[in-house]
């Protein structure tokens, strides 16, 4: 993997690894010379030769003292004849000054820019478009350790046939994208994306995303995405795929994940898809995020094997997705134990599930473990199936607190609380409105091996086909 690092950008790179607040890249200084101490300058849009981006990267490959590449203002569009590959092991920072890499002249499945030396990489003010492969590939070497950081600031990645950006630490992925191997390096990946756009990538083959982070072996994914857009990509707008030992930890702030996943009906995809397999947890935070009109789910979070799924959402909307608007599944495909904890405030899911799927908002603990949900001012209406579903299936308890929820005109129940295993249901519904649903306003299920108790205070119902409250055997409703 390539490390991009500029001496003056060291603070930004460290900030990526630490997931601190956004730290701007140091402005590049102008210099009449092509190369100054620690820096290479790009002065022409030629594909090769003196002053070119390719020459600057070649010099950085040969000289580990070069940690910064600066584009002179007005360089414009570089039409690539072959990929530009940074193989140095030093950290490297690239300030492209608004330049564009045009990959339409590349062959086969070539990427526009590749970094594979194992150093930290920071890229600012760069556009990459038209590559027949990935726009940018960052490949982590198999012997890497520690934390490798990638910082993308004000980049535009569009209309690349495969991934817009791929950051890969899965040993077999580059030769066999369908491989299920969890092998990889011992390194963790720390990624920061700020004020960037990933648009219409992945329309050349199945299962290629706007931004894909692959992590195998030991090590975590730690990602912070701020003020960025993932639009109309062929597969997922954003995918985090963590395998083997390690957590998938991420924060999204002011992010749009809209109209992704339409490339093929063979495998439609999501706004964001996070998959964790092996020993590790999914730990996520969403603030002011939209996930609308995606071809499968808007938000799809899956934790498999040993580990927990813990999510906080604030001011999130998932509208008009073909399946669930928001879906969290713990022990989705592989049981390993662990809890699902969700805190959602001012979250809206509407008009989801028109093609398939389940509730507009779905929280499911499928294996051994507890489900704890705290929902404040959540709206889930006009969905093809249910509005809100909280479901615990095996050994464990379901504890759900809903305050100020609104579930209107859904195709099944407005609210479903289901304890289907050897555990107890404990719920509290306060100041809720559940009206005009095809099923019940509130549907409560408890397997006979446990006991259920749900307190309902100030529920506005009416027009529900299955009654305002439907409580199965073993559930006590206290008003």
C-alpha positions in Angstrom: 0.0 0.0 0.0 1.2 3.5 -0.7 1.8 6.0 2.0 1.2 9.5 0.9 2.7 11.9 3.3 3.9 15.5 3.1 6.1 16.8 5.9 3.6 19.6 6.4 0.7 17.2 6.1 2.0 14.9 8.9 -0.5 16.4 11.3 -3.4 15.7 8.9 -2.2 12.1 8.5 -1.9 11.6 12.2 -5.4 13.0 12.6 -6.8 10.4 10.2 -5.4 7.6 12.3 -6.7 9.2 15.5 -10.1 10.1 14.0 -9.8 13.5 15.3 -11.6 16.6 14.0 -11.0 17.5 10.4 -7.5 18.9 9.9 -6.8 20.7 6.7 -3.9 19.8 4.5 -1.2 22.3 4.6 -1.4 24.7 1.6 1.3 23.9 -0.9 3.8 26.8 -1.4 4.8 27.9 -4.8 8.4 27.5 -5.9 10.1 28.2 -9.2 12.0 25.0 -9.0 10.5 21.7 -10.1 11.8 19.9 -7.0 12.5 21.5 -3.6 13.6 19.7 -0.4 11.0 17.1 0.4 8.6 18.1 -2.5 8.1 17.5 -6.2 6.1 20.0 -8.3 3.8 19.4 -11.2 3.9 22.1 -13.8 2.4 20.5 -16.9 -0.6 18.4 -17.9 1.6 16.1 -20.0 1.3 12.4 -19.3 5.1 12.0 -18.9 8.3 14.0 -19.0 9.7 16.9 -16.9 7.1 18.7 -14.8 4.5 15.9 -15.2 2.6 14.1 -12.4 4.1 10.8 -13.5 7.7 12.2 -13.2 6.9 13.6 -9.8 5.7 10.2 -8.6 8.7 8.5 -10.2 11.0 10.8 -8.2 9.1 10.0 -5.0 9.4 6.3 -5.7 13.2 6.8 -6.0 13.7 9.2 -3.1 12.0 8.6 0.3 12.8 12.2 1.3 10.1 13.4 -1.1 6.9 13.4 0.9 4.8 16.0 -1.0 3.7 16.5 -4.6 2.3 20.0 -5.4 0.4 20.9 -8.6 1.0 24.4 -9.9 -2.4 26.2 -10.3 -4.0 25.7 -13.7 -2.4 22.4 -14.6 -5.8 21.2 -15.8 -6.5 17.7 -17.1 -3.9 15.0 -17.4 -4.9 12.4 -20.0 -3.3 9.1 -18.7 -1.7 6.6 -21.1 -1.0 4.1 -18.3 -1.6 4.0 -14.6 0.5 6.2 -12.3 1.9 4.0 -9.5 3.4 5.2 -6.3 5.4 2.4 -4.8 7.4 4.3 -2.2 7.0 3.3 1.5 7.1 6.8 2.8 4.1 8.9 3.6 3.0 11.1 0.7 0.7 14.1 0.4 -0.6 15.2 -3.0 -2.2 18.7 -3.4 -3.5 18.6 -6.9 -4.8 22.2 -7.0 -8.0 21.1 -8.8 -6.3 19.0 -11.5 -8.0 16.1 -13.2 -6.8 12.7 -14.1 -8.6 11.5 -17.3 -8.5 7.7 -17.5 -10.5 7.2 -20.7 -7.3 6.3 -22.6 -6.3 3.5 -20.2 -6.5 -0.2 -21.2 -8.2 -3.2 -19.8 -9.2 -2.7 -16.2 -6.4 -0.3 -15.4 -6.7 2.1 -12.4 -5.9 5.8 -12.8 -3.7 6.1 -9.7 -2.3 3.2 -7.6 -0.5 3.4 -4.3 1.0 0.1 -3.1 4.1 0.8 -1.0 2.5 0.8 2.4 2.8 4.4 3.5 0.2 6.9 4.5 -1.6 8.7 1.7 -3.2 12.2 1.6 -4.8 13.5 -1.6 -6.4 16.9 -1.9 -8.2 18.8 -4.7 -8.0 16.0 -7.3 -10.6 14.6 -9.7 -10.3 11.2 -11.3 -12.7 10.1 -14.0 -13.1 7.6 -16.8 -10.8 4.8 -15.8 -11.7 1.4 -17.1 -10.8 0.0 -13.6 -10.7 1.8 -10.3 -10.3 5.5 -10.2 -7.8 5.1 -7.3 -6.4 1.9 -5.8 -4.6 1.8 -2.4 -3.2 -1.7 -1.9 -1.9 -2.7 1.5 1.2 -4.9 1.4 0.8 -8.3 3.0 3.6 -7.6 5.5 2.2 -4.2 6.7 1.6 -3.5 10.4 0.5 -0.7 12.6 -2.0 1.7 11.1 -2.1 2.9 7.4 -3.9 6.2 6.9 -5.6 7.5 3.8 -7.0 11.0 3.7 -9.1 12.2 0.8 -10.1 15.9 0.9 -12.1 17.7 -1.8 -11.7 14.9 -4.3 -14.2 14.1 -7.1 -14.3 10.5 -8.2 -16.7 9.9 -11.1 -17.6 7.5 -13.9 -14.8 5.0 -13.3 -15.9 1.5 -14.4 -15.0 -0.4 -11.3 -14.6 1.1 -7.8 -14.3 4.8 -7.6 -11.7 4.3 -4.8 -10.6 0.9 -3.5 -8.6 0.7 -0.3 -7.7 -3.0 0.0 -6.2 -5.2 2.7 -7.7 -8.5 1.7 -5.0 -10.8 0.3 -7.0 -12.5 -2.5 -9.3 -9.7 -3.5 -7.3 -8.1 -6.3 -6.9 -11.4 -8.1 -10.3 -12.9 -7.1 -12.9 -10.3 -6.0 -15.3 -13.2 -5.2 -12.9 -14.8 -2.7 -14.3 -15.2 0.8 -10.8 -15.5 2.3 -10.3 -13.4 5.5 -6.5 -13.3 5.0 -4.7 -9.9 5.0 -2.0 -8.0 6.7 -1.7 -7.1 10.4 -2.3 -3.5 9.7 -5.3 -1.4 10.6 -6.8 1.0 8.1 -7.7 4.6 9.1 -9.6 6.5 6.4 -10.8 10.1 6.4 -12.9 11.5 3.6 -13.9 15.2 3.6 -16.0 17.3 1.2 -15.7 14.7 -1.6 -18.0 13.2 -4.3 -18.2 9.7 -5.6 -20.6 9.7 -8.6 -21.5 7.0 -11.2 -18.7 4.6 -10.5 -19.0 0.9 -10.7 -21.1 0.8 -13.8 -18.8 -1.5 -15.7 -19.2 -4.8 -13.8 -21.1 -6.3 -10.9 -20.4 -5.3 -7.3 -18.2 -2.2 -7.6 -18.8 0.7 -5.3 -18.2 4.4 -5.0 -15.8 3.8 -2.1 -14.8 0.3 -0.9 -12.7 -0.4 2.2 -11.6 -4.0 2.5 -9.8 -5.2 5.7 -8.6 -8.7 6.3 -6.2 -10.3 8.8 -5.7 -8.6 12.1 -6.6 -4.9 12.3 -9.6 -2.6 12.3 -11.3 -0.3 9.9 -11.6 3.2 11.3 -13.4 5.6 8.9 -14.6 9.2 9.2 -16.6 10.6 6.3 -17.7 14.2 6.5 -19.6 16.5 4.1 -19.4 14.0 1.2 -21.8 12.5 -1.4 -22.1 9.0 -2.8 -24.4 9.2 -5.8 -25.6 6.8 -8.6 -22.8 4.3 -8.1 -23.4 0.8 -9.6 -23.2 -1.1 -6.4 -23.0 0.4 -2.9 -22.3 4.0 -2.5 -20.0 3.2 0.4 -18.9 -0.3 1.6 -16.9 -1.3 4.6 -15.9 -5.0 4.6 -14.0 -6.1 7.7 -13.0 -9.8 8.0 -11.1 -11.9 10.5 -10.1 -10.2 13.8 -11.0 -6.5 14.0 -13.7 -4.0 14.3 -15.5 -1.8 11.7 -15.7 1.6 13.4 -17.0 4.5 11.4 -18.6 8.0 11.6 -20.7 9.7 8.9 -21.5 13.4 9.2 -23.4 15.4 6.6 -23.3 12.6 4.1 -25.6 11.8 1.2 -25.9 8.2 0.0 -28.5 8.4 -2.8 -29.6 6.4 -5.9 -26.9 3.7 -5.6 -27.0 0.0 -6.4 -28.8 -0.2 -9.7 -26.1 -1.9 -11.9 -27.7 -5.3 -12.1 -30.9 -7.0 -10.9 -28.6 -10.0 -10.2 -27.4 -8.2 -7.1 -28.9 -4.8 -6.3 -27.1 -2.8 -3.7 -27.3 -0.1 -0.9 -26.5 3.4 0.0 -24.0 2.1 2.7 -23.2 -1.5 3.4 -21.0 -2.5 6.4 -20.1 -6.1 6.9 -18.1 -7.5 9.8 -17.1 -11.2 9.9 -15.0 -13.0 12.5 -14.2 -11.7 16.0 -15.0 -8.0 16.0 -17.8 -5.5 16.3 -19.6 -2.9 14.1 -19.6 0.5 15.9 -21.2 3.3 13.9 -22.4 6.8 14.2 -24.5 8.7 11.7 -25.2 12.5 12.0 -27.3 14.3 9.4 -27.2 11.6 6.8 -29.6 10.8 3.9 -29.8 7.4 2.3 -32.5 7.7 -0.3 -33.7 5.9 -3.5 -31.2 3.2 -3.4 -31.9 -0.1 -5.2 -31.8 -2.2 -2.1 -31.4 -0.9 1.4 -30.6 2.7 2.3 -28.4 1.6 5.3 -27.4 -2.0 5.7 -25.3 -3.0 8.7 -24.4 -6.6 9.4 -22.3 -8.1 12.2 -21.4 -11.8 11.9 -19.6 -14.1 14.3 -18.4 -13.0 17.8 -18.9 -9.3 18.3 -21.5 -6.6 18.8 -23.4 -4.1 16.7 -23.7 -0.7 18.3 -25.1 2.3 16.3 -26.1 5.9 17.1 -28.1 7.9 14.6 -29.1 11.5 14.7 -31.1 13.3 12.0 -31.0 10.5 9.5 -33.5 9.9 6.6 -34.0 6.8 4.5 -36.7 7.5 1.8 -37.8 5.5 -1.2 -35.4 2.6 -1.0 -36.4 -0.6 -2.8 -36.1 -2.7 0.4 -35.6 -1.7 4.0 -34.8 2.0 4.6 -32.5 1.1 7.6 -31.5 -2.4 8.5 -29.3 -3.6 11.4 -28.7 -7.3 11.7 -26.5 -8.9 14.4 -25.5 -12.5 13.7 -26.9 -12.0 10.2 -25.4 -15.0 8.5 -23.0 -16.6 11.1 -24.0 -16.9 14.7 -21.3 -16.0 17.3 -23.0 -14.1 20.1 -23.1 -10.4 20.8 -25.6 -7.7 21.5 -27.3 -5.2 19.2 -27.6 -1.7 20.7 -29.3 1.1 18.8 -29.9 4.8 19.8 -31.9 6.6 17.1 -33.1 10.2 17.4 -34.9 12.2 14.7 -34.7 9.3 12.2 -37.2 9.1 9.3 -37.9 6.1 7.1 -40.7 6.5 4.5 -41.9 4.8 1.3 -39.4 1.9 1.5 -39.8 -1.7 0.5 -41.6 -1.3 -2.7 -39.7 -4.1 -4.3 -39.0 -6.5 -1.4 -37.6 -6.5 2.1 -39.1 -5.9 5.5 -39.9 -2.9 7.7 -38.9 0.6 6.9 -36.7 0.5 10.1 -35.5 -3.0 11.0 -33.4 -4.0 14.0 -32.8 -7.8 14.3 -30.7 -9.8 16.8 -30.7 -13.2 15.1 -28.3 -15.2 17.4 -27.5 -15.3 21.1 -27.5 -11.8 22.5 -29.6 -8.9 23.6 -31.4 -6.3 21.6 -31.6 -2.8 23.2 -33.3 -0.1 21.2 -33.9 3.5 22.2 -35.9 5.5 19.7 -36.7 9.1 20.1 -38.9 11.1 17.6 -38.6 8.4 15.0 -41.0 8.4 12.0 -41.6 5.4 9.8 -44.5 5.7 7.5 -45.9 4.7 4.1 -43.6 1.7 4.0 -44.7 -1.3 1.9 -44.3 -3.6 4.9 -44.1 -2.6 8.6 -43.0 0.7 10.0 -40.6 -0.3 12.9 -39.5 -3.8 13.6 -37.4 -4.8 16.7 -36.9 -8.5 16.7 -34.8 -10.8 19.0 -34.7 -14.4 17.9 -32.6 -16.6 20.2 -31.2 -16.5 23.8 -31.4 -12.9 24.9 -33.8 -10.2 25.8 -35.5 -7.5 23.9 -35.6 -4.1 25.6 -37.2 -1.3 23.6 -38.0 2.3 24.5 -39.9 4.4 22.0 -40.7 8.0 22.6 -42.5 10.3 20.2 -42.6 7.8 17.4 -44.9 8.1 14.4 -45.9 5.1 12.2 -48.6 5.9 9.7 -50.1 4.0 6.7 -47.6 1.1 6.6 -48.5 -2.1 4.7 -48.3 -4.2 7.8 -48.0 -3.3 11.5 -46.9 0.2 12.5 -44.7 -1.1 15.4 -43.6 -4.7 15.9 -41.8 -5.8 19.0 -40.9 -9.5 18.7 -39.1 -11.7 21.3 -38.9 -15.1 19.5 -36.4 -16.9 21.6 -35.6 -17.8 25.2 -35.7 -14.3 26.6 -38.1 -11.6 27.8 -39.7 -8.7 26.1 -39.6 -5.4 28.0 -41.0 -2.3 26.2 -42.1 1.2 26.8 -44.0 3.2 24.2 -44.7 6.9 25.1 -46.4 9.7 23.2 -46.6 7.6 20.0 -48.9 7.8 17.0 -49.6 4.7 15.0 -52.6 5.1 12.6 -53.9 3.8 9.3 -51.7 0.7 9.1 -52.8 -2.4 7.3 -51.9 -4.5 10.4 -52.0 -3.5 14.0 -50.8 -0.1 15.3 -48.6 -2.0 17.8 -48.0 -5.7 17.5 -46.3 -7.5 20.4 -45.0 -11.1 20.4 -43.4 -13.2 23.1 -42.4 -16.8 22.9 -43.8 -18.9 25.8 -40.4 -19.6 27.3 -40.2 -16.0 28.5 -42.5 -13.2 29.7 -43.3 -9.9 28.0 -44.3 -6.6 29.6 -44.9 -3.4 27.6 -46.0 -0.1 29.0 -47.9 2.2 26.7 -48.5 5.8 27.7 -50.4 8.1 25.3 -50.8 6.1 22.1 -52.8 7.7 19.3 -54.3 5.1 17.1 -57.2 4.6 14.7 -57.7 3.1 11.3 -55.4 0.1 11.9 -56.6 -3.1 10.3 -55.4 -5.3 13.1 -56.5 -3.0 15.9 -54.5 -0.3 17.8 -52.7 -2.9 20.0 -52.3 -6.6 19.3 -50.6 -8.5 22.1 -49.8 -12.2 21.7 -49.9 -14.8 24.5 -47.4 -14.1 27.3 -47.4 -10.3 26.8 -48.8 -8.0 29.5 -49.8 -4.5 28.3 -49.8 -1.9 31.0 -51.4 1.5 30.2 
